[in-house]
């Protein structure tokens, strides 16, 4: 993928990503206000966890007054990093605050977020937080960064994007030409939905919707790459994929990812008619 199709200077409000096959996606970058509000939500949760921890240590007699200040900052950083790192990894780039504000951490190139990136951006939070609790360094850097990145984001090559609530396109237009054999394996469907990152699902959807805009060679290559990625996420049995082209495989997967399951009777009727 290639990026930076916008002008080279000044702070960006969005990041454009273009695949080698010419499919273009635009990501809306989170602004400082929305990121601050998300951090305030997370900060309240972290503060509650910190007070609970300190209260527990005090009850156990493990909290010494002369070390109270140092222990407070150590616990504060530890809980902050553990909270953010855990939720961003298992929540696919979202803490509770980010989810409330509809924000998400992503790889700057549009690839799947790696654990090393999550760890690095959160471990460097100790620098971004200077002076303690004010977040001055991180705030200043993000204001002057091209993509609104704090130091942790720059080091980890991550960005924070807005994920606005969108209206899905007419999915009847991408309905598979025949019965979707993936529907016979609900446990694998669930695994596919659970493990497919939002940006990966969006790429698959856009590829299906815009397939006629691609030349034949690029179209074959694009669907081959997307199908290979989807197979790596959730592998359907041989009888479910027998005779499916890469494009048909992606069309089936997109229907699974974006369309709710039909009633059992309707699916049986469709299968018998196929």
DRENPA-3360 file (N, C-alpha, C; in nm, 2 decimals, always signed):
BEGIN
1 = XXXXXXXX = +0.08/-0.12/+0.00/+0.00/+0.00/+0.00/+0.09/+0.12/+0.00 ~ +0.03/+0.23/-0.06/+0.11/+0.36/-0.06/+0.02/+0.46/+0.01 ~ +0.08/+0.56/+0.07/+0.01/+0.66/+0.14/+0.06/+0.80/+0.10 ~ +0.00/+0.90/+0.17/+0.05/+1.04/+0.15/+0.02/+1.09/+0.01 ~ -0.10/+1.08/-0.04/-0.14/+1.13/-0.17/-0.19/+1.28/-0.16 ~ -0.18/+1.33/-0.04/-0.22/+1.47/-0.02/-0.10/+1.56/-0.03 ~ -0.12/+1.69/-0.01/+0.00/+1.78/-0.01/+0.10/+1.75/+0.10 ~ +0.22/+1.78/+0.08/+0.33/+1.73/+0.17/+0.35/+1.81/+0.30;
9 = XXXXXXXX = +0.29/+1.93/+0.31/+0.32/+2.02/+0.42/+0.19/+2.05/+0.50 ~ +0.21/+2.07/+0.63/+0.10/+2.10/+0.72/+0.03/+1.98/+0.78 ~ -0.06/+2.01/+0.88/-0.12/+1.90/+0.95/-0.24/+1.85/+0.86 ~ -0.26/+1.72/+0.86/-0.36/+1.66/+0.79/-0.49/+1.63/+0.87 ~ -0.60/+1.64/+0.80/-0.73/+1.60/+0.87/-0.77/+1.46/+0.83 ~ -0.70/+1.41/+0.73/-0.73/+1.27/+0.68/-0.60/+1.21/+0.62 ~ -0.61/+1.08/+0.61/-0.49/+1.01/+0.55/-0.55/+0.92/+0.44 ~ -0.50/+0.93/+0.32/-0.54/+0.85/+0.21/-0.45/+0.74/+0.18;
17 = XXXXXXXX = -0.51/+0.62/+0.17/-0.43/+0.50/+0.15/-0.47/+0.44/+0.01 ~ -0.37/+0.41/-0.07/-0.40/+0.35/-0.20/-0.33/+0.22/-0.22 ~ -0.40/+0.11/-0.25/-0.34/-0.02/-0.28/-0.27/-0.02/-0.41 ~ -0.19/-0.12/-0.43/-0.12/-0.13/-0.56/-0.21/-0.15/-0.67 ~ -0.33/-0.20/-0.65/-0.43/-0.22/-0.75/-0.52/-0.10/-0.78 ~ -0.49/+0.01/-0.71/-0.56/+0.14/-0.74/-0.69/+0.16/-0.65 ~ -0.71/+0.08/-0.55/-0.83/+0.10/-0.47/-0.79/+0.20/-0.36 ~ -0.87/+0.31/-0.34/-0.83/+0.42/-0.26/-0.92/+0.42/-0.14;
25 = XXXXXXXX = -0.87/+0.44/-0.02/-0.94/+0.45/+0.11/-0.90/+0.58/+0.18 ~ -0.99/+0.65/+0.24/-0.96/+0.77/+0.32/-0.99/+0.75/+0.46 ~ -0.90/+0.78/+0.55/-0.92/+0.76/+0.70/-0.93/+0.90/+0.76 ~ -1.03/+0.93/+0.83/-1.04/+1.06/+0.90/-0.96/+1.05/+1.03 ~ -0.87/+1.14/+1.04/-0.78/+1.15/+1.16/-0.85/+1.21/+1.28 ~ -0.83/+1.16/+1.40/-0.89/+1.22/+1.52/-0.82/+1.35/+1.55 ~ -0.90/+1.45/+1.59/-0.84/+1.57/+1.63/-0.81/+1.57/+1.78 ~ -0.74/+1.68/+1.83/-0.69/+1.68/+1.97/-0.81/+1.69/+2.07;
33 = XXXXXXXX = -0.92/+1.75/+2.03/-1.03/+1.76/+2.12/-1.09/+1.62/+2.15 ~ -1.12/+1.55/+2.04/-1.18/+1.42/+2.06/-1.09/+1.32/+2.13 ~ -0.96/+1.34/+2.10/-0.86/+1.25/+2.17/-0.85/+1.29/+2.32 ~ -0.86/+1.42/+2.35/-0.86/+1.46/+2.49/-0.99/+1.41/+2.56 ~ -1.10/+1.42/+2.50/-1.22/+1.37/+2.56/-1.22/+1.22/+2.59 ~ -1.16/+1.15/+2.49/-1.15/+1.00/+2.51/-1.05/+0.97/+2.63 ~ -0.95/+1.05/+2.63/-0.85/+1.03/+2.74/-0.91/+1.06/+2.88 ~ -1.00/+1.16/+2.88/-1.07/+1.20/+3.01/-1.16/+1.08/+3.06;
41 = XXXXXXXX = -1.23/+1.02/+2.96/-1.31/+0.90/+3.00/-1.22/+0.79/+3.05 ~ -1.11/+0.76/+2.98/-1.02/+0.66/+3.02/-0.95/+0.70/+3.16 ~ -0.92/+0.83/+3.17/-0.86/+0.88/+3.29/-0.94/+0.86/+3.41 ~ -1.07/+0.88/+3.40/-1.16/+0.86/+3.51/-1.16/+0.71/+3.55 ~ -1.16/+0.62/+3.45/-1.16/+0.48/+3.48/-1.03/+0.44/+3.55 ~ -0.92/+0.49/+3.50/-0.79/+0.46/+3.55/-0.78/+0.51/+3.69 ~ -0.83/+0.63/+3.72/-0.82/+0.69/+3.85/-0.90/+0.61/+3.95 ~ -1.02/+0.56/+3.91/-1.10/+0.47/+4.00/-1.02/+0.34/+4.03;
49 = XXXXXXXX = -0.95/+0.29/+3.93/-0.87/+0.17/+3.95/-0.76/+0.19/+4.04 ~ -0.69/+0.31/+4.02/-0.58/+0.35/+4.11/-0.62/+0.36/+4.25 ~ -0.73/+0.43/+4.28/-0.78/+0.45/+4.41/-0.82/+0.32/+4.48 ~ -0.88/+0.23/+4.40/-0.91/+0.10/+4.45/-0.79/+0.02/+4.49 ~ -0.68/+0.03/+4.41/-0.56/-0.04/+4.43/-0.49/+0.02/+4.56 ~ -0.48/+0.15/+4.57/-0.42/+0.21/+4.68/-0.50/+0.18/+4.81 ~ -0.63/+0.18/+4.80/-0.71/+0.14/+4.92/-0.69/+0.00/+4.96 ~ -0.67/-0.09/+4.87/-0.64/-0.23/+4.90/-0.51/-0.24/+4.97;
57 = XXXXXXXX = -0.41/-0.17/+4.91/-0.27/-0.18/+4.97/-0.27/-0.12/+5.11 ~ -0.35/-0.02/+5.13/-0.35/+0.04/+5.26/-0.42/-0.05/+5.36 ~ -0.52/-0.12/+5.32/-0.59/-0.21/+5.41/-0.50/-0.33/+5.45 ~ -0.41/-0.37/+5.35/-0.32/-0.48/+5.38/-0.19/-0.43/+5.45 ~ -0.18/-0.30/+5.48/-0.07/-0.25/+5.55/+0.06/-0.25/+5.46 ~ +0.04/-0.25/+5.33/+0.16/-0.25/+5.24/+0.20/-0.11/+5.19 ~ +0.12/-0.01/+5.23/+0.14/+0.13/+5.18/+0.21/+0.21/+5.29 ~ +0.34/+0.24/+5.26/+0.42/+0.32/+5.36/+0.41/+0.47/+5.32;
65 = XXXXXXXX = +0.39/+0.55/+5.43/+0.36/+0.69/+5.41/+0.48/+0.76/+5.34 ~ +0.60/+0.73/+5.38/+0.72/+0.79/+5.32/+0.74/+0.76/+5.17 ~ +0.68/+0.65/+5.13/+0.70/+0.61/+4.99/+0.57/+0.63/+4.91 ~ +0.47/+0.70/+4.98/+0.34/+0.71/+4.92/+0.34/+0.78/+4.78 ~ +0.42/+0.90/+4.77/+0.42/+0.97/+4.65/+0.48/+0.90/+4.53 ~ +0.60/+0.83/+4.56/+0.66/+0.76/+4.45/+0.58/+0.64/+4.41 ~ +0.51/+0.57/+4.51/+0.43/+0.46/+4.48/+0.31/+0.50/+4.40 ~ +0.26/+0.62/+4.43/+0.14/+0.67/+4.36/+0.17/+0.68/+4.21;
73 = XXXXXXXX = +0.28/+0.75/+4.18/+0.32/+0.77/+4.04/+0.35/+0.64/+3.97 ~ +0.42/+0.55/+4.04/+0.45/+0.42/+3.98/+0.33/+0.34/+3.95 ~ +0.24/+0.33/+4.04/+0.11/+0.26/+4.02/+0.03/+0.33/+3.91 ~ +0.03/+0.46/+3.91/-0.05/+0.53/+3.81/+0.00/+0.50/+3.67 ~ +0.13/+0.50/+3.65/+0.19/+0.47/+3.52/+0.16/+0.32/+3.48 ~ +0.18/+0.23/+3.58/+0.16/+0.09/+3.55/+0.02/+0.06/+3.52 ~ -0.08/+0.11/+3.59/-0.22/+0.09/+3.56/-0.26/+0.15/+3.43 ~ -0.21/+0.27/+3.40/-0.24/+0.34/+3.28/-0.19/+0.26/+3.16;
81 = XXXXXXXX = -0.07/+0.21/+3.16/-0.01/+0.13/+3.05/-0.08/+0.00/+3.04 ~ -0.11/-0.07/+3.15/-0.17/-0.20/+3.15/-0.32/-0.19/+3.09 ~ -0.39/-0.08/+3.14/-0.52/-0.06/+3.09/-0.53/-0.04/+2.94 ~ -0.44/+0.06/+2.89/-0.45/+0.10/+2.75/-0.40/-0.01/+2.66 ~ -0.29/-0.08/+2.71/-0.23/-0.18/+2.62/-0.32/-0.30/+2.61 ~ -0.38/-0.34/+2.72/-0.47/-0.46/+2.72/-0.60/-0.43/+2.63 ~ -0.66/-0.32/+2.65/-0.78/-0.29/+2.57/-0.75/-0.26/+2.43 ~ -0.64/-0.19/+2.40/-0.61/-0.16/+2.26/-0.58/-0.28/+2.18;
89 = XXXXXXXX = -0.52/-0.38/+2.25/-0.48/-0.50/+2.18/-0.61/-0.59/+2.16 ~ -0.68/-0.62/+2.27/-0.79/-0.71/+2.26/-0.92/-0.64/+2.20 ~ -0.92/-0.50/+2.21/-1.03/-0.43/+2.15/-1.00/-0.38/+2.02 ~ -0.89/-0.43/+1.95/-0.86/-0.39/+1.82/-0.84/-0.24/+1.80 ~ -0.76/-0.18/+1.89/-0.73/-0.04/+1.88/-0.82/+0.05/+1.96 ~ -0.91/+0.00/+2.04/-1.00/+0.08/+2.12/-1.00/+0.06/+2.27 ~ -0.98/+0.16/+2.34/-1.01/+0.16/+2.49/-1.16/+0.19/+2.51 ~ -1.20/+0.20/+2.63/-1.34/+0.24/+2.66/-1.37/+0.38/+2.61;
97 = XXXXXXXX = -1.27/+0.47/+2.64/-1.29/+0.61/+2.60/-1.29/+0.63/+2.45 ~ -1.20/+0.55/+2.38/-1.20/+0.56/+2.24/-1.33/+0.50/+2.18 ~ -1.38/+0.40/+2.24/-1.50/+0.34/+2.19/-1.62/+0.44/+2.20 ~ -1.62/+0.51/+2.32/-1.73/+0.61/+2.34/-1.72/+0.72/+2.24 ~ -1.60/+0.77/+2.21/-1.58/+0.88/+2.11/-1.56/+0.83/+1.97 ~ -1.58/+0.70/+1.95/-1.57/+0.64/+1.82/-1.43/+0.66/+1.75 ~ -1.33/+0.64/+1.83/-1.19/+0.65/+1.78/-1.13/+0.51/+1.78 ~ -1.02/+0.50/+1.70/-0.95/+0.37/+1.70/-0.80/+0.39/+1.66;
105 = XXXXXXXX = -0.71/+0.32/+1.73/-0.57/+0.32/+1.69/-0.55/+0.23/+1.57 ~ -0.47/+0.27/+1.47/-0.45/+0.19/+1.35/-0.30/+0.21/+1.31 ~ -0.25/+0.11/+1.24/-0.12/+0.12/+1.17/-0.13/+0.23/+1.07 ~ -0.03/+0.31/+1.06/-0.03/+0.43/+0.97/-0.04/+0.39/+0.82 ~ +0.00/+0.27/+0.79/-0.01/+0.22/+0.65/-0.14/+0.15/+0.62 ~ -0.23/+0.14/+0.72/-0.35/+0.07/+0.70/-0.35/-0.08/+0.72 ~ -0.23/-0.13/+0.77/-0.22/-0.27/+0.79/-0.27/-0.31/+0.93 ~ -0.28/-0.44/+0.96/-0.33/-0.48/+1.09/-0.24/-0.44/+1.20;
113 = XXXXXXXX = -0.30/-0.39/+1.31/-0.22/-0.34/+1.42/-0.15/-0.46/+1.49 ~ -0.02/-0.44/+1.51/+0.06/-0.54/+1.58/+0.08/-0.51/+1.73 ~ +0.10/-0.62/+1.81/+0.11/-0.60/+1.95/+0.23/-0.52/+1.98 ~ +0.34/-0.53/+1.91/+0.46/-0.45/+1.93/+0.43/-0.30/+1.92 ~ +0.34/-0.27/+1.83/+0.30/-0.13/+1.81/+0.22/-0.08/+1.93 ~ +0.13/-0.16/+1.97/+0.05/-0.13/+2.09/+0.14/-0.11/+2.21 ~ +0.23/-0.20/+2.23/+0.32/-0.19/+2.35/+0.41/-0.07/+2.34 ~ +0.47/-0.04/+2.23/+0.56/+0.07/+2.22/+0.49/+0.20/+2.24;
121 = XXXXXXXX = +0.37/+0.22/+2.18/+0.30/+0.35/+2.19/+0.26/+0.38/+2.34 ~ +0.23/+0.27/+2.41/+0.19/+0.29/+2.55/+0.30/+0.30/+2.64 ~ +0.41/+0.23/+2.62/+0.53/+0.24/+2.70/+0.59/+0.38/+2.69 ~ +0.58/+0.44/+2.58/+0.63/+0.58/+2.56/+0.53/+0.69/+2.62 ~ +0.42/+0.64/+2.67/+0.33/+0.73/+2.73/+0.39/+0.81/+2.85 ~ +0.49/+0.75/+2.91/+0.56/+0.82/+3.02/+0.63/+0.95/+2.98 ~ +0.67/+0.95/+2.85/+0.73/+1.07/+2.80/+0.62/+1.17/+2.76 ~ +0.52/+1.12/+2.69/+0.41/+1.20/+2.65/+0.34/+1.27/+2.77;
129 = XXXXXXXX = +0.34/+1.20/+2.88/+0.27/+1.25/+3.00/+0.34/+1.36/+3.07 ~ +0.47/+1.39/+3.04/+0.54/+1.49/+3.10/+0.49/+1.63/+3.07 ~ +0.48/+1.72/+3.17/+0.48/+1.69/+3.32/+0.37/+1.60/+3.36 ~ +0.39/+1.52/+3.47/+0.29/+1.42/+3.51/+0.15/+1.48/+3.52 ~ +0.06/+1.40/+3.46/-0.09/+1.43/+3.46/-0.13/+1.54/+3.37 ~ -0.04/+1.61/+3.31/-0.08/+1.73/+3.22/-0.08/+1.69/+3.08 ~ +0.00/+1.59/+3.04/+0.01/+1.54/+2.90/+0.06/+1.65/+2.81 ~ +0.15/+1.74/+2.86/+0.19/+1.85/+2.78/+0.27/+1.81/+2.66;
137 = XXXXXXXX = +0.37/+1.73/+2.68/+0.46/+1.69/+2.57/+0.38/+1.62/+2.46 ~ +0.30/+1.52/+2.50/+0.22/+1.45/+2.40/+0.12/+1.55/+2.32 ~ +0.06/+1.64/+2.40/-0.03/+1.73/+2.34/+0.03/+1.83/+2.24 ~ +0.15/+1.88/+2.28/+0.22/+1.97/+2.19/+0.27/+1.90/+2.06 ~ +0.33/+1.78/+2.08/+0.38/+1.71/+1.96/+0.26/+1.68/+1.87 ~ +0.15/+1.63/+1.92/+0.03/+1.60/+1.83/-0.02/+1.72/+1.76 ~ -0.01/+1.84/+1.82/-0.06/+1.96/+1.75/+0.03/+1.99/+1.63 ~ +0.16/+1.96/+1.63/+0.25/+1.99/+1.53/+0.28/+1.88/+1.43;
145 = XXXXXXXX = +0.23/+1.76/+1.47/+0.26/+1.64/+1.39/+0.17/+1.64/+1.27 ~ +0.22/+1.59/+1.16/+0.14/+1.59/+1.03/+0.01/+1.51/+1.05 ~ +0.02/+1.40/+1.12/-0.10/+1.31/+1.14/-0.16/+1.32/+1.28 ~ -0.13/+1.42/+1.35/-0.18/+1.43/+1.49/-0.13/+1.32/+1.58 ~ +0.00/+1.28/+1.56/+0.05/+1.17/+1.64/+0.13/+1.23/+1.76 ~ +0.12/+1.16/+1.87/+0.20/+1.19/+1.99/+0.33/+1.11/+1.97 ~ +0.43/+1.13/+2.06/+0.56/+1.06/+2.04/+0.54/+0.91/+2.03 ~ +0.45/+0.86/+2.12/+0.43/+0.71/+2.11/+0.38/+0.67/+1.98;
153 = XXXXXXXX = +0.29/+0.74/+1.92/+0.24/+0.71/+1.78/+0.35/+0.72/+1.68 ~ +0.43/+0.82/+1.68/+0.54/+0.83/+1.59/+0.63/+0.72/+1.59 ~ +0.67/+0.68/+1.72/+0.76/+0.57/+1.73/+0.70/+0.43/+1.69 ~ +0.57/+0.42/+1.71/+0.51/+0.29/+1.68/+0.45/+0.29/+1.54 ~ +0.46/+0.40/+1.47/+0.40/+0.42/+1.33/+0.25/+0.39/+1.34 ~ +0.18/+0.45/+1.43/+0.04/+0.44/+1.45/-0.03/+0.57/+1.43 ~ -0.16/+0.57/+1.41/-0.24/+0.69/+1.40/-0.37/+0.66/+1.48 ~ -0.44/+0.77/+1.51/-0.58/+0.75/+1.58/-0.68/+0.81/+1.48;
161 = XXXXXXXX = -0.77/+0.73/+1.44/-0.87/+0.77/+1.34/-1.01/+0.77/+1.40 ~ -1.10/+0.84/+1.33/-1.24/+0.85/+1.37/-1.31/+0.74/+1.29 ~ -1.40/+0.67/+1.36/-1.48/+0.56/+1.30/-1.62/+0.60/+1.31 ~ -1.67/+0.69/+1.22/-1.81/+0.74/+1.23/-1.90/+0.63/+1.20 ~ -2.02/+0.65/+1.25/-2.13/+0.55/+1.22/-2.17/+0.57/+1.08 ~ -2.16/+0.46/+1.00/-2.19/+0.47/+0.86/-2.31/+0.39/+0.83 ~ -2.37/+0.43/+0.72/-2.49/+0.35/+0.66/-2.43/+0.25/+0.56 ~ -2.46/+0.13/+0.58/-2.41/+0.02/+0.49/-2.48/+0.04/+0.36;
169 = XXXXXXXX = -2.40/+0.01/+0.25/-2.46/+0.01/+0.12/-2.56/-0.10/+0.10 ~ -2.63/-0.10/-0.01/-2.72/-0.20/-0.04/-2.65/-0.33/-0.06 ~ -2.65/-0.42/+0.04/-2.58/-0.54/+0.03/-2.64/-0.65/-0.07 ~ -2.77/-0.62/-0.11/-2.83/-0.71/-0.21/-2.76/-0.71/-0.34 ~ -2.69/-0.59/-0.36/-2.61/-0.58/-0.49/-2.49/-0.67/-0.49 ~ -2.44/-0.71/-0.37/-2.32/-0.80/-0.37/-2.36/-0.94/-0.32 ~ -2.49/-0.97/-0.32/-2.53/-1.10/-0.28/-2.46/-1.21/-0.38 ~ -2.40/-1.31/-0.32/-2.34/-1.42/-0.41/-2.44/-1.47/-0.51;
177 = XXXXXXXX = -2.39/-1.51/-0.63/-2.47/-1.55/-0.74/-2.54/-1.68/-0.70 ~ -2.49/-1.76/-0.61/-2.55/-1.89/-0.57/-2.55/-1.89/-0.42 ~ -2.61/-2.00/-0.36/-2.62/-2.01/-0.22/-2.48/-1.99/-0.15 ~ -2.48/-1.91/-0.05/-2.35/-1.89/+0.02/-2.32/-2.01/+0.11 ~ -2.23/-2.09/+0.07/-2.20/-2.21/+0.14/-2.14/-2.19/+0.28 ~ -2.09/-2.06/+0.30/-2.03/-2.03/+0.43/-2.13/-2.03/+0.54 ~ -2.26/-2.01/+0.50/-2.37/-2.00/+0.60/-2.39/-2.14/+0.67 ~ -2.34/-2.24/+0.61/-2.36/-2.38/+0.68/-2.27/-2.40/+0.79;
185 = XXXXXXXX = -2.18/-2.30/+0.82/-2.08/-2.32/+0.92/-2.08/-2.20/+1.01 ~ -2.18/-2.18/+1.10/-2.19/-2.06/+1.18/-2.08/-2.04/+1.27 ~ -2.01/-2.14/+1.32/-1.90/-2.12/+1.42/-1.78/-2.06/+1.34 ~ -1.76/-2.10/+1.22/-1.65/-2.04/+1.14/-1.69/-1.90/+1.10 ~ -1.82/-1.88/+1.06/-1.86/-1.74/+1.03/-1.83/-1.65/+1.15 ~ -1.86/-1.70/+1.27/-1.84/-1.61/+1.39/-1.69/-1.58/+1.41 ~ -1.61/-1.68/+1.38/-1.46/-1.66/+1.39/-1.42/-1.56/+1.29 ~ -1.47/-1.56/+1.17/-1.44/-1.47/+1.07/-1.48/-1.33/+1.11;
193 = XXXXXXXX = -1.60/-1.31/+1.16/-1.64/-1.18/+1.20/-1.56/-1.13/+1.32 ~ -1.53/-1.21/+1.41/-1.46/-1.17/+1.53/-1.31/-1.13/+1.50 ~ -1.24/-1.20/+1.41/-1.10/-1.18/+1.39/-1.06/-1.10/+1.27 ~ -1.16/-1.05/+1.20/-1.14/-0.96/+1.08/-1.14/-0.82/+1.13 ~ -1.03/-0.75/+1.12/-1.01/-0.61/+1.16/-1.11/-0.52/+1.07 ~ -1.16/-0.41/+1.13/-1.25/-0.33/+1.06/-1.20/-0.28/+0.92 ~ -1.07/-0.24/+0.92/-1.01/-0.19/+0.80/-1.00/-0.30/+0.69 ~ -0.97/-0.43/+0.74/-0.97/-0.54/+0.65/-1.11/-0.57/+0.59;
201 = XXXXXXXX = -1.21/-0.56/+0.67/-1.35/-0.58/+0.62/-1.38/-0.47/+0.52 ~ -1.34/-0.35/+0.55/-1.37/-0.24/+0.46/-1.31/-0.25/+0.33 ~ -1.18/-0.30/+0.33/-1.11/-0.32/+0.20/-1.18/-0.43/+0.12 ~ -1.22/-0.54/+0.18/-1.30/-0.64/+0.11/-1.43/-0.59/+0.05 ~ -1.50/-0.51/+0.13/-1.63/-0.46/+0.09/-1.61/-0.36/-0.03 ~ -1.51/-0.27/-0.02/-1.48/-0.18/-0.13/-1.44/-0.25/-0.26 ~ -1.36/-0.36/-0.24/-1.31/-0.43/-0.36/-1.43/-0.49/-0.43 ~ -1.53/-0.55/-0.36/-1.65/-0.60/-0.42/-1.73/-0.50/-0.49;
209 = XXXXXXXX = -1.75/-0.39/-0.42/-1.84/-0.28/-0.47/-1.78/-0.21/-0.59 ~ -1.64/-0.21/-0.60/-1.57/-0.13/-0.70/-1.50/-0.22/-0.80 ~ -1.53/-0.35/-0.80/-1.46/-0.44/-0.88/-1.46/-0.41/-1.03 ~ -1.57/-0.35/-1.08/-1.58/-0.32/-1.22/-1.49/-0.20/-1.26 ~ -1.43/-0.13/-1.16/-1.34/-0.02/-1.19/-1.20/-0.06/-1.22 ~ -1.17/-0.19/-1.19/-1.04/-0.24/-1.20/-1.02/-0.31/-1.34 ~ -0.90/-0.31/-1.39/-0.87/-0.38/-1.51/-0.86/-0.53/-1.47 ~ -0.89/-0.62/-1.56/-0.89/-0.77/-1.53/-0.77/-0.82/-1.45;
217 = XXXXXXXX = -0.65/-0.78/-1.49/-0.53/-0.83/-1.42/-0.53/-0.79/-1.28 ~ -0.55/-0.66/-1.26/-0.55/-0.60/-1.12/-0.66/-0.66/-1.04 ~ -0.78/-0.68/-1.10/-0.89/-0.74/-1.03/-0.86/-0.88/-0.98 ~ -0.80/-0.96/-1.06/-0.77/-1.10/-1.02/-0.66/-1.10/-0.91 ~ -0.56/-1.01/-0.92/-0.46/-1.00/-0.82/-0.51/-0.95/-0.69 ~ -0.60/-0.85/-0.69/-0.65/-0.80/-0.57/-0.74/-0.90/-0.49 ~ -0.83/-0.97/-0.57/-0.91/-1.07/-0.50/-0.83/-1.19/-0.45 ~ -0.73/-1.22/-0.52/-0.64/-1.33/-0.47/-0.58/-1.30/-0.34;
225 = XXXXXXXX = -0.53/-1.17/-0.33/-0.47/-1.13/-0.20/-0.57/-1.12/-0.09 ~ -0.69/-1.06/-0.11/-0.79/-1.05/-0.01/-0.84/-1.19/+0.03 ~ -0.86/-1.28/-0.06/-0.91/-1.41/-0.03/-0.80/-1.49/+0.05 ~ -0.68/-1.47/+0.02/-0.57/-1.54/+0.10/-0.57/-1.49/+0.24 ~ -0.59/-1.36/+0.26/-0.60/-1.30/+0.40/-0.72/-1.36/+0.47 ~ -0.83/-1.36/+0.41/-0.95/-1.41/+0.47/-0.94/-1.56/+0.51 ~ -0.88/-1.63/+0.42/-0.86/-1.78/+0.45/-0.77/-1.80/+0.57 ~ -0.67/-1.71/+0.59/-0.58/-1.71/+0.70/-0.65/-1.68/+0.83;
233 = XXXXXXXX = -0.75/-1.60/+0.82/-0.83/-1.56/+0.94/-0.92/-1.67/+0.99 ~ -0.99/-1.73/+0.90/-1.09/-1.84/+0.93/-1.10/-1.93/+0.81 ~ -1.06/-2.05/+0.83/-1.05/-2.15/+0.72/-1.18/-2.24/+0.71 ~ -1.25/-2.23/+0.60/-1.37/-2.31/+0.58/-1.33/-2.45/+0.53 ~ -1.41/-2.55/+0.55/-1.38/-2.68/+0.50/-1.39/-2.69/+0.35 ~ -1.32/-2.79/+0.30/-1.31/-2.80/+0.15/-1.44/-2.80/+0.08 ~ -1.54/-2.87/+0.14/-1.67/-2.88/+0.07/-1.74/-2.74/+0.06 ~ -1.70/-2.65/+0.15/-1.76/-2.51/+0.14/-1.70/-2.42/+0.04;
241 = XXXXXXXX = -1.58/-2.45/+0.00/-1.51/-2.36/-0.09/-1.48/-2.43/-0.23 ~ -1.53/-2.55/-0.24/-1.50/-2.62/-0.37/-1.56/-2.55/-0.49 ~ -1.48/-2.52/-0.59/-1.53/-2.45/-0.71/-1.54/-2.30/-0.70 ~ -1.51/-2.24/-0.58/-1.52/-2.10/-0.56/-1.40/-2.03/-0.62 ~ -1.42/-1.93/-0.70/-1.31/-1.84/-0.74/-1.27/-1.75/-0.62 ~ -1.15/-1.68/-0.63/-1.11/-1.59/-0.53/-1.22/-1.48/-0.51 ~ -1.27/-1.43/-0.62/-1.37/-1.32/-0.61/-1.50/-1.37/-0.54 ~ -1.54/-1.49/-0.58/-1.66/-1.55/-0.52/-1.64/-1.57/-0.37;
249 = XXXXXXXX = -1.52/-1.61/-0.34/-1.48/-1.64/-0.19/-1.50/-1.51/-0.12 ~ -1.44/-1.40/-0.17/-1.45/-1.27/-0.10/-1.59/-1.22/-0.10 ~ -1.67/-1.24/-0.20/-1.82/-1.20/-0.20/-1.89/-1.27/-0.09 ~ -1.86/-1.40/-0.07/-1.93/-1.48/+0.03/-1.89/-1.43/+0.17 ~ -1.76/-1.40/+0.18/-1.71/-1.35/+0.31/-1.76/-1.21/+0.35 ~ -1.78/-1.12/+0.25/-1.83/-0.99/+0.27/-1.98/-1.00/+0.32 ~ -2.05/-1.09/+0.26/-2.19/-1.11/+0.30/-2.20/-1.15/+0.45 ~ -2.10/-1.24/+0.48/-2.10/-1.29/+0.62/-2.06/-1.17/+0.72;
257 = XXXXXXXX = -1.96/-1.09/+0.67/-1.91/-0.98/+0.76/-2.01/-0.87/+0.78 ~ -2.09/-0.84/+0.68/-2.18/-0.72/+0.68/-2.33/-0.75/+0.69 ~ -2.37/-0.87/+0.66/-2.51/-0.89/+0.65/-2.55/-0.99/+0.76 ~ -2.66/-0.96/+0.83/-2.71/-1.04/+0.94/-2.77/-1.17/+0.87 ~ -2.76/-1.28/+0.96/-2.81/-1.41/+0.91/-2.96/-1.41/+0.88 ~ -2.99/-1.47/+0.77/-3.13/-1.49/+0.73/-3.20/-1.60/+0.82 ~ -3.33/-1.60/+0.83/-3.40/-1.70/+0.91/-3.36/-1.84/+0.84 ~ -3.36/-1.94/+0.93/-3.32/-2.08/+0.89/-3.40/-2.13/+0.77;
265 = XXXXXXXX = -3.53/-2.11/+0.78/-3.62/-2.15/+0.67/-3.59/-2.09/+0.54 ~ -3.56/-1.96/+0.54/-3.53/-1.89/+0.42/-3.40/-1.94/+0.36 ~ -3.30/-1.97/+0.44/-3.17/-2.02/+0.39/-3.19/-2.15/+0.33 ~ -3.27/-2.24/+0.39/-3.29/-2.37/+0.34/-3.36/-2.37/+0.20 ~ -3.46/-2.27/+0.19/-3.52/-2.26/+0.07/-3.43/-2.21/-0.04 ~ -3.34/-2.11/-0.01/-3.24/-2.06/-0.10/-3.15/-2.17/-0.14 ~ -3.11/-2.26/-0.05/-3.01/-2.36/-0.08/-3.07/-2.47/-0.17 ~ -3.20/-2.50/-0.15/-3.27/-2.60/-0.23/-3.29/-2.55/-0.37;
273 = XX = -3.30/-2.42/-0.39/-3.32/-2.36/-0.52/-3.20/-2.34/-0.59 ~ -3.08/-2.34/-0.53/-2.95/-2.31/-0.59/-2.91/-2.43/-0.68;
% end
